[in-house]
Amino acid sequence: MNAARSRVAWIPPLLVGAAAAASAEMALGLLLYVRADLVGTLTLVLCVQTGALAFGLWMAPRDSAPPWPGVRRAWFLLALAYVGGAVLAASWEALGGLASTWATRGFGLAMLTALPLYASGLLLGAPGLAEGGSGVGPAALLGATLGFAVVGVAGARLDLAASAYVACMTAVSAAALLQSSLLGARERRWREWAEHGSACAPGVLGPEPPAGPTDPGLARGLGPPSSGAPPSGALR
């Protein structure tokens, strides 16, 4: 029974995600009066974006012990993705918008949105990213809301595209430096705890082990007195 439940446990979140995406795309079409011939293009871009993010979450590094090499590689890949996006956005006019062939359009789609979202999924799905076990979902969605608001206020114009990617790269670099300091502190705590004979560090790989016995008699291995029997020292 448990095996059957685990095989279908992925279906509820899949259906919830499908319903949310369908309603969001339909709302965009209705509220923005998108023409029918543009819905296909919008669908393709949204599918690539969400698919890249989902694939990144699925491929996220699962290493939960120091020095978290997968998390550090994911930070590097994300910064590199925004560098590529900034270069491509800056040379957009010179390249003719990459609209000459389907191959160039696919390259632009991959560099501008698929690779950054894939690298973002790698980071957001990594256990080493969360501090204190609170999870990263709420903070990441709040940051996404802020990003949408900034682009909405500034405008998604061509002359601002390169600046937007440079700003994203700067934000990611600052976040990587902050996360590096946090991971360094957690690694030091983990190693200090491991040196005291524990297999897992508190707050990193598991809960702290129970405290040792405080009673001197228990510490000497005498054990607790059995019910109804006097302590060993009471017979003398």
HUTA-V470516 format. One record per residue. N is the residue number from 1. RES is the residue in one small letter. SS is DSSP state (hx for helix, st for strand, lp for the rest). PHI is phi in whole degrees, -180 to 180 (999 if undefined). Layout:
((N RES SS PHI) (N RES SS PHI))
This chain:
((1 m lp 999) (2 n hx -65) (3 a hx -65) (4 a hx -66) (5 r hx -66) (6 s hx -67) (7 r hx -72) (8 v hx -109) (9 a hx -68) (10 w hx -82) (11 i hx -69) (12 p hx -57) (13 p hx -64) (14 l hx -63) (15 l hx -69) (16 v hx -63) (17 g hx -63) (18 a hx -65) (19 a hx -66) (20 a hx -64) (21 a hx -67) (22 a hx -63) (23 s hx -68) (24 a hx -66) (25 e hx -68) (26 m hx -65) (27 a hx -64) (28 l hx -61) (29 g hx -63) (30 l hx -78) (31 l hx -74) (32 l lp -98) (33 y lp 53) (34 v lp -70) (35 r lp -68) (36 a hx -62) (37 d hx -74) (38 l hx -92) (39 v hx -64) (40 g hx -63) (41 t hx -65) (42 l hx -61) (43 t hx -62) (44 l hx -62) (45 v hx -64) (46 l hx -66) (47 c hx -65) (48 v hx -65) (49 q hx -65) (50 t hx -68) (51 g hx -65) (52 a hx -66) (53 l hx -65) (54 a hx -64) (55 f hx -66) (56 g hx -65) (57 l hx -63) (58 w hx -70) (59 m lp -92) (60 a lp -61) (61 p lp -65) (62 r lp -102) (63 d lp -69) (64 s lp -113) (65 a lp -118) (66 p lp -59) (67 p lp -95) (68 w lp 52) (69 p hx -65) (70 g hx -65) (71 v hx -66) (72 r hx -67) (73 r hx -66) (74 a hx -66) (75 w hx -61) (76 f hx -64) (77 l hx -64) (78 l hx -66) (79 a hx -63) (80 l hx -66) (81 a hx -64) (82 y hx -73) (83 v hx -64) (84 g hx -62) (85 g hx -65) (86 a hx -67) (87 v hx -64) (88 l hx -67) (89 a hx -67) (90 a hx -68) (91 s lp -102) (92 w lp -63) (93 e lp -67) (94 a lp -65) (95 l lp -88) (96 g hx 71) (97 g hx 72) (98 l hx 54) (99 a lp -105) (100 s lp -74) (101 t lp -133) (102 w hx -67) (103 a hx -65) (104 t hx -69) (105 r hx -65) (106 g hx -64) (107 f hx -64) (108 g hx -63) (109 l hx -64) (110 a hx -68) (111 m hx -75) (112 l hx -81) (113 t hx -138) (114 a hx -68) (115 l hx -66) (116 p hx -61) (117 l hx -72) (118 y hx -62) (119 a hx -66) (120 s hx -64) (121 g hx -63) (122 l hx -57) (123 l hx -75) (124 l hx -67) (125 g lp -91) (126 a lp -83) (127 p hx -63) (128 g hx -70) (129 l hx -78) (130 a lp -75) (131 e lp -116) (132 g lp 82) (133 g lp 74) (134 s lp -83) (135 g lp 86) (136 v lp -112) (137 g hx -59) (138 p hx -59) (139 a hx -66) (140 a hx -66) (141 l hx -69) (142 l hx -65) (143 g hx -65) (144 a hx -63) (145 t hx -61) (146 l hx -64) (147 g hx -63) (148 f hx -60) (149 a hx -66) (150 v hx -65) (151 v hx -65) (152 g hx -65) (153 v hx -75) (154 a hx -76) (155 g lp 95) (156 a lp -95) (157 r lp -85) (158 l hx -64) (159 d hx -71) (160 l hx -103) (161 a hx -64) (162 a hx -63) (163 s hx -64) (164 a hx -64) (165 y hx -69) (166 v hx -65) (167 a hx -64) (168 c hx -63) (169 m hx -63) (170 t hx -65) (171 a hx -64) (172 v hx -67) (173 s hx -64) (174 a hx -65) (175 a hx -65) (176 a hx -65) (177 l hx -64) (178 l hx -64) (179 q hx -65) (180 s hx -63) (181 s hx -67) (182 l hx -66) (183 l hx -65) (184 g hx -63) (185 a hx -65) (186 r hx -66) (187 e hx -66) (188 r hx -64) (189 r hx -62) (190 w hx -62) (191 r hx -70) (192 e hx -63) (193 w hx -70) (194 a hx -67) (195 e hx -67) (196 h lp -91) (197 g lp 94) (198 s lp -98) (199 a lp -82) (200 c lp -141) (201 a lp -83) (202 p st -66) (203 g lp 77) (204 v lp -116) (205 l lp -113) (206 g st 166) (207 p lp -73) (208 e lp -68) (209 p lp -68) (210 p lp -63) (211 a lp -66) (212 g lp -70) (213 p lp -67) (214 t lp -100) (215 d lp -78) (216 p hx -59) (217 g hx -66) (218 l hx -67) (219 a hx -64) (220 r lp -82) (221 g lp 86) (222 l lp -74) (223 g lp 82) (224 p lp -73) (225 p lp -68) (226 s lp -72) (227 s lp -66) (228 g lp 86) (229 a lp -109) (230 p lp -73) (231 p lp -59) (232 s hx -63) (233 g hx -79) (234 a hx -80) (235 l hx -84) (236 r lp -88))
